[in-house]
Amino acid sequence: MNRPVPPRKSRGPKATRLMAIDSWIDSTLYEAGFKAREIWESLTIFFRRFRYTGWKRGVFELLGEGFTMGAAGSVVMLALAMPAFEETEGNWRAQDDFAVTFLDRHGNEIGQRGIIQRESIPVDEMPDHVIKAVLATEDRRFFEHYGIDVLGLLRAMSENVRANSVVQGGSSLTQQLAKNLFLSNERTIERKVKEAFLAIWLEVNLTKKDILQLYLDRAYMGGGTFGITAAADFYFGKSVKDLNLAEAAMLAGLFKAPAKYAPHVNLPAARARANVVLTNLVQGGFMTDGQVLQARLHPASVIDRGKRQTPDYFLDWAFDEVKRLTARTGVRSMVARTTIDMNLQRAADEAVEYNLRQHGKEYGVTEGAMVVMEAGGAVRAIVGGRDYGASQFNRATKALRQTGSSFKPYVYATAMENGFTPDSIVSDGPISWGNWSPKNYARSYGGGMDLTTALVKSINTVPVRLAKDHLTIPPIKAMAEAMGVESAVSPHKTMVLGTSGMTVMDQATGYSVFQNDGYAGLRHGITQIISRSGKVLYDWEKDAPKPKRVLTPLAVQYMNSMLVQVPERGTARRAALPTIRSAGKTGTTQSYRDAWYIGFTGNYLAAVWLGNDDFTVTRRMTGGSLPAMVWNRLMTYAHENVDLKPIPGIENPFVDEQVIAKAQAKQKKSKDGETDYSDIERRPVLSGATTRTLRAIAEIFHNQPVIDAPPEPETLSAL
């Protein structure tokens, strides 16, 4: 029996609307998907037209890869350009608008820095042969390239390959200006990259005339002069407007090596260089042989300056100090009285040069730096390198070099301030600090050892144990900073053995606290600054911040009682003065890359660093060898005919005869006169292949300074 089907209930309005919406979504998605498939099929059919086989496909594959690499390269180039463009921040046009005349400690003029704008002759007013001589020698295609002269670079490379040496540079005039305005003189890969970007930036923001004007006004021209206007007056006593061709050629020859070709120092070399410039004028098509003939037959003569030597590295540092001290006064033209002693400056230059010339090849070392200070904080001399004309980079105030064991006195000073004494016993035994296990050089240990012996013998494990078990790192870092170290001190545990980069000026400033009875803040290079109108802008005795005591008298006495034994029976016997008692500490870094000696008497302090700009290793040069010899030579001269002052905490400034006899006996037993190997922690070194690669990179850029050394392998693993 069939039952009747009940009638279906009708849906309400709400359900009907929901069903309609659901239906619309389904149909829309379906239609969208269908449309998308149609579009995709159309695109596929369209792009099938571009499918190639054979050589055509290879071309398109290369183009595709090229676009991909180009996009990636653009990102890399942008990343490299960012640091370079940061150099342009600030008022870089006016960065040298100061005009400062410097006097030595006795009031004698020693040089000038800055540019007096009214003395800058516009390019349009300079003789045509002056401009041509510069361009023919420095950048023949200056008006044709856009900051980087690719053709000139290729030409220089071919000439260098042909001569099997570096005979031509590839940098354009704009690149040289970028270096002078924004960068230092070291030729590292980083600096080269920045230089290239900044050259393009200058071309975008300045006209060719502006670039040439700045180049002629800012370049170092030897004799302490900057700019062709100042050089014309210094060498010839005339305005640049009145230079003849022979004189213009001589000045144009100075841009390459101002110290080497400075006519007041070596006139024959300057004339030979000027003859090369005249040849460049002819070869570059700027002049004919007939036009340069008279200049060849009648070379330029210069004013007799008595071979005056200016303390350029000191003046560069003092110039920065003057700008810092007078920044808020608004005055830009002034006279500054400095603390430099020209006799000590010449003696310091001679001590570095003499020892590098006599022993540089033996030890495989090419550069050095020194800072000399008198008790009381006056900076008497700065040696920033061997040749200011070759490189104006100041290794004494700007180069960050690892300090090695010369950092240990900061650790011991912290210990003296925390209850330790020179007689305190600390274990010289194996130690591990995390994954770092420092060892003494000979891989031997002395067991319980007093702190005096540990410092004098430059034991590594003892200061590490002090830092790990008793002091911790923050107080040591704070002590170094309080003593005047301005460079960033690494908070890593390896800093105890001198892995932080510091400058020679940092070291001299820090050790001066021991010489000045525990007071910091005494270092100064400017005693007075006076405006041209006679107004006193700065007076050190009145305006300098008061010195602060950072070490107690007892801690100073403890430290100096230990430090005086380093040259007497420790690692610095070559620094020992014949009759005068001195104190100090050696430092030798990993793989013998850096060697230090910082020492002082009651009268003078000197910090000495020797090494290579490109961080190549030396031939086992230690701080107790050549740096100690440099220090000894300088200090022997500095203490002639002076009243000796005692070292704080050390009553007698004279050496006991028995101490001298013992030191001489030890020197006779040793071929080198000292064994400073305990000054070096035995660590893994870079492989021969890696070292050769680094050297090859450095040689590409003419073996110029690489300022920041990479950490050693063990340091990397510790980090």
Secondary structure, DSSP 8 states (H G I E B T S, - for coil): ------------HHHHHHHHHHHHHHHHHHHHHHHHHHHHHHHHHHHGGG---THHHHHHHHHHHHHHHHHHHHHHHHHHHHHHHHTT-S-GGGTT--EEEEE-TTS-EEEEEE--GGG---GGGS-HHHHHHHHHHH-TTTTTSSSS-HHHHHHHHHHHHHHTS--S----HHHHHHHHHHS-S---HHHHHHHHHHHHHHHHHS-HHHHHHHHHHHSB-STT-BSHHHHHHHHHSS-GGG--HHHHHHHHTTTT-HHHH-TTT-HHHHHHHHHHHHHHHHHTTSS-HHHHHHHHHS-------TT----HHHHHHHHHHHHHHTTTT---EEEEEE---HHHHHHHHHHHHHHHHHHHHHHT--EEEEEEEETTSBEEEEE--S-TTT----TTTT--EE-GGGGHHHHHHHHHTTT--TT-EEEES---BTTB----TTS---EEEEHHHHHHTT-SHHHHHIIIIII-HHHHHHHHHHTT--S----SGGGGGT-SEE-HHHHHHHHHHHHTTTEES--BSEEEEEETTS-EEEEHHHHS---EE-S-HHHHHHHHHHHTHHHHHSTTGGG--SSB--EEEEEE-GGG-EEEEEEE-SSEEEEEEEE-TT----SS--TTTHHHHHHHHHHHHHTTT------TT-S--B--HHHHHHHHHHHHHSSSS---GGGS-------HHHHHHHHHHHHHTTT----S----HHHHHH-
